[in-house]
Amino acid sequence: MTRYVSVTDTAKLIRPALAKQFPEVKFSVRSQSYSGGASINVSWTDGPRAKDVDCIIGGFEGRSFDGMNDLASIQESWIKPDGEAELAYRPDSYGGSKPAFYSDAPHPNAELVHFGANYVFSNRHVSDWDRREIQALEYIRAHCRCEGDPPSDRFGNQWVDGLARQMAQDFGQSETVEQTFDRVVLNHGLD
């Protein structure tokens, strides 16, 4: 039998899961109910990349959405004894981009649940955004063959200022600007 976990209780489960993985970071976890559903917004300043946080909070979503055919589907998750959650079941999106998914219990004491939060969103704030964006712009323009003149210059098929914003938003805490450039712009060492 699948147990229903309200959006408020889902938020209460997310907080310790994040604290366990990132004890040095203060997260804001806010739930919101509205007609047609509920969601949770997780925000923090600096700290881990959004991708790293999304790996943890993604298991707490009660729905999946396939934009290819505009279909929202209810999904179920496993809550493991350590408080982490992972996807248990998602139906096929009928020709869209989300295939059906089913997994056995990851632990003998895992519990099958349906989370009341349709979606869980992450929002990383960057405290020194302007400095990082300028640093990224300067690096791209100094190391790449860009077409056009600033601020309308392009590298490859992308606007340079857009690439610089991506670098500023997705820097790793211990990365140099060169390492962020390699990972974000050149897609080296995809993770």
N, C-alpha and C positions, 0 to 999 in steps of 0.2 A: 504494500500500500504506500502510495506517495504522500508524504506530508507536505502541507502548504506552509511556507514561511513568509510572513508579511514583509512589506517593504521596509518597515521600521526594524524588524528583527534581522532582515538581511543586512541592513547597514551596520547593525551591532556585530554581525559576524565578520564583516569586511574589515572593520577597524583592527581587531587582533591579528587577522591574517596579514595585513600590511605591516603592522608593528613587528611581527615575527621576522619578516623578510627585510625590513628597512627600519631598524630600531632607532636610528639617529634622525629620522625624518618625521616632521609633524604633518599629518594629513588632515584635511577637512573632509568629512564624509557626511553629505546631506541628502536626505531622502525627500521626495516630492511625490504627492499623489494628485492626480488630475483626472478629468473625465476621460475614460478610455484607457487608463493605465497608471503607471507609476515608474519613476526612475530614480537613480542615485547618481549624484555628482561627487567625484573624488578630485580634490585639488591639493596642490602642494607647491612649494617654491624651491627651485633648483633640485637637488637630490637626484633620484633615479630618472632615467629616460621614461617617457610615457609608455613605450613598448614593454619595458620591464614591469611596470605597474599593471598594464593591460593583461599580462600573462596571469596575474594573480586575480584580478577583479573580474575577468571574463567568465569564470566559472560560476559567478553569482548572478548571471542574467537569466531571467525567466522566459525570454523570447529570443528568437533570431529573426533577422530581417533580410530578405533577398530583394535588393533593388532591381534586379534584372527582370523580375516579374511582379514586383510590388506586393510581395507576400510576407506577412508576419506569421511565424509559427511558434507555438508553445513548445518549450523544451524542458527537460528534466535534468537535474544534476545530482552528483554524489557529494555528500558532506563526509569528509574523512575524519577520523578521530582527532587528528591534529588541527582541525578547524578549516583546513583548505577545502575548496570546492572545485569540482571539475565536471565537464559535460558528461552526461550519461546517455541522453537520447535526444535526437532532433529528427523530425520527419523530413522526407525528401521535399524539395521546393518545386517539384513538378516541372523540370526542364530549366530551372534557373541555375544560379551559380552555387547553391548550397546543397551538397549531397546529403542523403540520409546518414545519420551517425548513431551508433549504438556501442556502448562499452559495458563490460561486466564490472562488478563492484571492484574498485581498486584496493580494497581492504576488507577483511571479513566483517568488520564493524562499521563499514560505511553505510550511510543512510540515504535512501532515495528521496529527493525533495523537489518541489516546484517553488522557485523563488518568486515573490510578489513584485519584485522590481523587474519591469520589462527589460530595461537596459541600464547598464552601469557605464557612465562616461568618465574619462580621465581628462584633467586639465592641469598641465604643468606650467607654472609661472616661472619666468626667468628674471632674477633680480637685476642683473646687469645686461639687459637686453640690448640697449643701444650700443654699448661697447662691443658686445659679441657680434652684432650685425655689421657694424663698421669694420671690425677685424675680418669677418668673413668676406665682405665686399672687396676689401683691399687684397686679401689673399687670392680670391678668384681672379680678379683683374690682373694681378701680378703674375700668376702662374698658368693662365689659360689663354688660348687664342679666342678672344671674344669678337663678335661681329656687332657693328654699330657703336654708337656713342652713348655713354651714360646719360641719363638713367634708362635708356632704351636698349642697352646692350644685351646680347644673348650669348650663352655658351651652349653649343649643341642646339637642342630644341627647347631650351629653357631660358627664361629671363634671369639675368644675373641677380637682380634684387630678390627674386623669388627663391633662388638657390641659397642666397645669404640668409634669408629668413628661416629656411629649413635648417640650415646649419646652426643658427642661433637657438632655435627651439629644441634641436635634438642632440646637442652636445653631450658627451659623456663626461662625468665629473672629473675624471683623471686624464681626459684626452687633450692633446694639443690641437690647435687649429688645423694642422696638417692631417692629423688622424681623423678628425671630424670631416674634413673635406674628402679624404679617401673613402670613408664609409658612406657619407650622405650624397655627395655629388657624383663620385666615380663608381659607387656601389661596390667597392672592394671590401672583402671580408664581410659579406652580407651576414646579418645575424637574425 
